[in-house]
């Protein structure tokens, strides 16, 4: 009986839970069918061909078997693959025994075979369902002949129903198998698309993701040959060939000689090559992107890239994105022919793969841009702070050397100033090391993180900072909370570095849907501030670029008031998203 069955299609890890639910449902239906058989036996006035006791024993054993399967698929960890073949074979045997023992004319237990057909259609598709139907038909005839010969002797007879039921089984097997094949194919394709997206999300690196996606498509379509041509906008051309390994399991990929990239091969048409019988009746069809009916091509109209594969059946689909056609995928296999559904789904997979690769490329570029911006910011900070401190030390040493020759009494004053410069440079270097070592805010919430940051500036910069902030549970590690903390950090850094202030005040208020931040100091003011000793409004372009761009990106508002020698005031209002 095992030779009748084929291996269950490999759906992917995502199908495990769905497969388990299907098996549990079938197992529960098997229990209900067994109970119904007991009820039918009790209510049926016609005696079975053998003893009623034998029928009760068989049905009781079947109920116990059904309950065991229900327990197995409910509490055991995915036994579906291990028990798939034995369970289907056992269903055929159980149906044959129950029908044989309960045969008393037109037995109602014929539905047991139909249940086996439904189980095969749900789990395996059309081919296995037809094999189960043929095996059930043969088993039914043999079982009825043996039982009737044993019960009635050599003069046994057969009803017309006994001869018609095998035909019914085959017809029912085909009808149920077609429906099951359609549902199973739709499930496999949906799971393949989800798996492709999830695998791309887990993959690091565009090239590695491309290899894995290419292999998935090869496996799914059971292709013997594959050709991938990519022409990215900002990257070199790529041509890969693939095929089966010696053991037929893992697809083997290798670089191929670049093929011609004509307007025809770069177009948005899809192609299908098929044969009617063997190597005869070759047909080449083209499919427009709109999904309309295909057009048959003559040999002169056939695109040249199809000749790169000598496979009997070929499909070729474009890899398109918003920027146009970026490449082409070609699949070939010896048999059977690719179907129209294969062309449509391959085109869907190729479109999804192109979107996934575009997203990965954009993400990679964004990460590179973020790294470049962070390096530029650190370079500016080092230049404005630590490097200038070193330059001041160099100048101070020269001043001390000359002062020591001219006026030794004034040397101590110069050395004290030089010592302050060294301390400032030391603090700057420590700050940069802390930033490079750990960018994680120390406070779990924004309010606590701001307090920690202000405390750190008080100790490092000898700056008197008055802080007033509400208590909030807004996280400081990510989201808008992280941006608020960075704005405060940049503002205090600019005050300590450029304003030459002795006092500053920071007010942070969290309202229902908005946060307001005000930072004041008594320093020299902005370079663009008026010189009439009056605080005036300045354009937002006068603000530090890092604060300005962060506020603009968050959809907030920024205002600056400053006066020469009067200090400055920076106000920020951000929506709490």
N, C-alpha and C positions, 0 to 999 in steps of 0.2 A: 504493500500500500504506500510505502514511503516514496517509491519511484513515481507515484502519480503526482506528487506535489513539487512545486518549485520553491525556491527561497523567497521569503518575504522581501519586498523592495526595501532598501535602506533609505529611510526618510531623513535622518539626521537626529542629533540629540534633542532638538526641539520637539520631535514627534513622540518622544517617550511617554509623556503624560497623556497626550491624546490617545495613543495606542492603548495605554493602560485603561483609560475610561471606556474605550470601545470593547476591550476584552471583558471588563466587569459587567458592561451592559449585556453582552452576549451570554455571559455566565448566568446572570440573573434571569434572562429569557429562557435559558436551558432549564433552570429550576421550575419556572412557571409552566413550561411545556411538559415537564415530568409530572407535576401535580395535576395538570389538565388531563394527562393520559390516565392517571388513577381514577379521576372523576368519571371520565368517559367509560372506563371499564366497569365501574360500579353501576352506571346508569344504562349501559348498553344491554338489551335483553338477549342479544345473540351470543352464544357461547363461542369462545375461541376454538381454533382447530385443535389445539392441545389443551391441557388442563388449565383451569382458571388459576390454580395455585401457582403453576409455573409462570404465568403471566404476571401475577402479583410479585413473585420473587424477582423477576427481571426488572419490572418497573421500580420496585423498592431499591434494587441495586443501582438503577440509573439515577434515582433521586439522590442517593448517597454520593454517587460520582459527581453529580451536578453541584451539590453543596460543597464538595471538596474543591471543585474548580472555582466556585464563587469565593471561598475563603482564600484560595491561592492567589487570585488576582486582586484581592482586597488588601491582604496583609503581607504578601511577599513582595520583594523588591524586583519589579520588572522581569517576570519569568516568561514574557511573551515570546521572545525569540527562541528560547529553549524548548518550549512546549507547543509551538505553533503547529508543526507537522504532526506530532503524535495526537494532538487534540482533534485535528481535522480527520485523520485516519480513524480515530476512535469513534467519532460521530457517525461515520459511514458504517462501521461495524455495529454500533449500538442500534442504529436505525434498522439495519438488516435483521438483527436478532429480534427486536421488538415487533417488527412487522411480521416476521416469520412465526413467532410464538402467538401473536394475537390475531393471526389471519383467520377469518371466518367468513370470507366473502370479500366484500368491498371494505377493507380495513381502514379506519380513520387515522391510523398511525403512519400513513404515508406522508403526513406533514413533517415527520422527523427528517426525511430527506431534504425537504424544502428548507428547513432550518439550517441544515449543513450547507446548502447552497448559499444561503444568505451570509453565513459566517465566512465562507470562502470569498465571496464577492467583496465584503467589507474589508477583509484583511489582505487580499492578494490580487484581486482584479479578474479580468476576463479569462486568461489562459488557465489559471488554476481552477476557476469555477467550472469551466468546461471539462477539465480532467476529473474533478469531483463528480460532476453530473454523469459522465461516462462510467466512472467506477461505481457510482450508486446504481445506475441502470443495470450493469452487469451483476453487481452483488444482489440486487433485488431479484432478478430472474433466477440466479443460482440458489438464493435462500428460499424462495417460494417452491422451487422444484424439490429441494431436499426435504423441507418440512412436509409438504403435501405427499411426497413419496413415503415418508416415514409414518404419517398419520393415516393416510387413506390406502396405502398399499400400492401394488403395481397398477391398479385400475384408477389411479388418481386423474383428476381433470383440472383444466385451467379455465378461468373466466376470461372474457374478452378484455376486462380491465387489467388483468395480469399482463397482457401483451401491449396494451396502450400506455401503461404507466411509464415504462422506460423512455418512450418517445416524449411523454410529457416532461420527464426529468431533463432530457437534453434541451428541449425548447425553453423550459423555465430557467435552466442553467445559463443559456445564452442571454435571455432577457435580463436576468438579475446580474449576470456578469458584466454586461455592457454598462448598466447603471453603476455598478461597483467600480469598474475601471475608470469611468468618468469622474466619480467622486474621489477616488484614490489619486488620480492624476492631478486634480485640482488641489488636493491637500498637499501633495508633494511639491507642487510648484509654489504654493503659498509659503510653505516652510522653507523652500530653497531661497526665496527672496528675503525672508526674514533672517535666515542664517547668514546670507551674504552680507547683509547690512551689519549684523552683530559681529561677524568675523572681521569686517573692516574696522569697526569701532575698537576692537581689541588689538589690532595690528599696529605696530610701530614702523613707520617708514613706508613711503609710497611704492618703492620697488617690491618690497616684500608683500605688501597688500596686493599688488598687481599679479604677482606669481600665484598667490593663494586663490584669488578670484578666477584666474585663468584655469587653474587646476579644478576648481569646483565645477566650472562650466563643462570641462572635458568629462568629468565623472558623470555629471547629471545626464548628459546626452549620450553617454556611452560611445564617445567618438574614438575612432582609430587614428585620426589625424586632425591637427588644428594649426591654424596660422593666425597670428595676431600682428597687425600692422598699426602702429601709432605714430602720429605726426603732431606732437604737442607744440604749442605756440612758443614757449620759452625753454624748450629742452630738445636734445638731439632726437633724430628719428629712431624708432625701435621696431625691429622685426623679430618675432619669436615663432618657432615651430614647436609643436608638441605631438606626442603620440604615446602609445601604450609601452610600458616597460616589458621586460621579458616574461615576468610573472603575470602581467596584465592587471596589476593592482594600482600602482602609483604612476600617474602620467609623467613622462619625461619631457623636460623643456630644454631647448637649446636656441642659441642665436642663429638667425638665418640671414642669408644674403639679402640686402635690401631690394625689394621689388619695385617695379615702376609704380609711380603714384600719379596716375592720370586723373583728369576730371571725372572720368567714368568710374574709376575705382574709388574715388573720394566722394562719390555721390551718395544720395540718401536712399537708393534702391536696395532691396533685399533680393537674394537669388536662391533658387532651389533647383538642384539637379537630381533627377530620378530616372529609374529604368523600369520598363514594364515587366520583362521576364529576363532574368539573368543579366547579361550585358547587352541585351537587345532593347530597342524602343527607348533610346535616350531622349529625355525631354529637359529643356532648360526654361525656367519660368522666372520672371521678375515681378516683385511686389512693390507697389508704391507705398510711401510712408503713411498714407491715409487709411491703409487697410482694405482697399478695394480689391476686386478680383484680379488675379495675376494675369500677366500677358506671356504668351509663349514666344520665345526668341528663336530666330534662325541661327545657324552656325556662324554667320557673319556678324550677327549682333551680339554674340556671346562675349562677355568681358574676358580679357586675357588672364586675369588673376585666378579664375576658376581652374585653369590648366595646371596650377601649382600642386593640386591634389589629384591623384589618380584613383581616388575612392569612387565607389559605385554610386553613393548618394552624398550630396554636398548641400550645405546651406551656408550662405554668407550674408551677414548683416552689418550695417554701419554702426560706428561708435560716435554718437552725436551728442553735442552739448549746446549751450547757449551761443557759443562762439562758432558754431557750425560743425561740420563733420571732422572728427579728430582722428579717426582710424577705422579699421575694418576687421571683423572677426570671421574666420572661415572654419567650418567643421566638416569633417568627412568620415564616413564609416562604410564598411563593406556591405553590411545588410543589417536590418531592413532599410527601406527608404525612409528618409525624414518626412514627417507629415506636415500638413499646413499648420497644425497647432504647434509643431516644433519650431517652425519659422517665426510664428507670432510670439511665442514665449522667449525664444532666443533673442528676438529683437527687444523684448521687454527687459530681459536680463542685461543685455548690452547697454541699454539706456540707463538702467540703474547703476551698473558698474561705472559708466562714464560720470554719473552724478557723484558717486562715492569718491572716485579718484579726483574729481574737481574739488570736492570739499576737503579732501586730504591735502591737496596741493595748496589750497587757500589757507588751510590751517597751518601748514608748514611755513608758508610765507609770513603769516601773521606772527608766528612764534619767532621767526628770524628777525622780523621787524621789531618785535618787542625787546628781543635781546640786544639788537643794535641801539635802540633808543635808551635802554638801561645803561649800556656801556657808555654812550655819549653823555648821559646825565652824570654818571660817576666821573667821567673825564672832566666835565665842567666843574663838578664839585671839588675834585682834587686840585684842579688848576686855580679855582677861585679861593680855596682855603689853604690846603696843605702846601702847595707849591709856592703860593704867595708868602706863607709863613717862612719857608726856607729862604726865599729871596730876601725877606726882611732880616732874617738871621745873618745872612751874608753881608748885607749892608750894615747891620749893627756891629758885626765883628770888625769891619773896616773902620767904623766910627770909633770904636773902643781903641783900636790900634793907634789911630791918629790922636785921640784924646789923651792916651797914655803918654805920648811924647810932649804934647803941648801943655796939658793941664791935668796932672795926675789926680788932683783933688776931685775933679768932676767924673772920674772914671767909674766910681761906685754907682752913680746915678745912671750912667749908660748901661752898666752891667745889669742893674735891676730891670731896666726896660727890656734889655735883651733876654733876661730870664723869663719875663712875662710872655715874650714872643715865643720862646721855646715851649713854655707850658701850653700856650694856645695851639701850636703845631702838634704837640703831643696829644692834646684832647681831640683835635681833628683826626689824627691818625687812628686813635682808638675808636672814634665814632664810625669811620669808614670800615674798620675791621668788624665792628659789631653789625653793621648793615650787611656786609658780605657774608658773615657767619650765619645770621639768622634774621630772616625777614618776617617771621611770625610775630604778631603783636602779643605782648605779654599779658594783657588783660583780656578776659573772656568777653567783655562787653566794651562798647565804644567809650562810655563814660570812664570806666576803670582804666582802659588803655590810654586815654587822654591824661588822666591823673599821673600815670606812670611816666608818660612822655614829658609832662611839665616838670615833674620831680627830677627827671634826668637832666633836663636843660638847666634847671636851677643849680644843680651841682656842677655841671660841666662848664657853663658859660658865665657864672657869677652874675646871673640876670635875675632880678626880682620880678616874678611873674605872679599876678593875681588871677586866680582861676575861679570861674563860676560856671557850673555845668549841671544839667539835670541828670537824674539817674534813669538809664534806659537798658533794656535787655537786647538792644540791637547788637548783633555780633560784629566784632572787629576783625575777624579773620578773613572775611570775604564779603563781596557785595558792596553796597553803598557805605556800610560801616568802615570798610577798609579804605575807601576813597576819602571819607571824612578825616580819618586818622592821618592819611598822607598829606592832606591839605594843611592840617595843623602842624605837622612836622615841617613842611616846606616853609610855612609862614614864620615859625619860630627860628628856623635856620637862617632865613634872610634877615630877620631882626638882629640875631646874634652876630652875623657876619658883616652886614653892610650898614645897619642903621646906627651903630655906635650908641645904642640906647642903654640906660641903666634900669628902666622899669618898662613893664609890659603888662597888659591885661587881656585875658581870653574869656569870652562868654560864648557858651554853646547851649542853645535851647532846642529841645525836641518837642514839637507840637504834634497835632494829630496826623497831618500828612506832609509836614515840612520841617526841616531843620535849619536854624539860623546860626551863623558863626560870625563873631566879631572879634578882630584882633587889633589892639591899639598899642602904640609905643611912643616914647618921648625922645626918639632919635632925631637924626638929621633930616629925615624926610626923603621922598623920592627925588631922583635927579630932575624929573620933569615938573616938580612942585614950584609954585610961584615964590618969588623972593620978597614978597611984601608982608611976610610974617602972618599970613592968613591961611587957614585951612580951606582948600577948595577941592571941588570934584575933579578927578582926573579921568581920562579915557581908560577903558578896561585894558587896552593894549599896553598900558604902563605896568600892569601886574606881572609878576613872574610867569614865564611861559608855562611852566609845569602846572601851576594853580589854574591859570586861565584855560588851558586845554582840558584839564580834568573837569572843571565846572561846566564848560561848554558841552563836553561829551555826556554829562549827566543831566543836561537840560536845566541847569540852574542859572542864577543871576549873580553877578559880581560887580561890586562898586568899590571905589578907592577915593579917599580924601587924604590930602597931604599938604604940608606947607614947609618951606625951607626953615629948618631949625625948630619946627613945631611938632615934629613927629608925623605919624601916619595912622590911618584907620582903614582896615580892609574888612569888608562885609560880604558874606556869601550866604545865599539862600538856595537850598537844594530840596527837590521833591523827594519824599520817602516812597520809593517804588515798592 
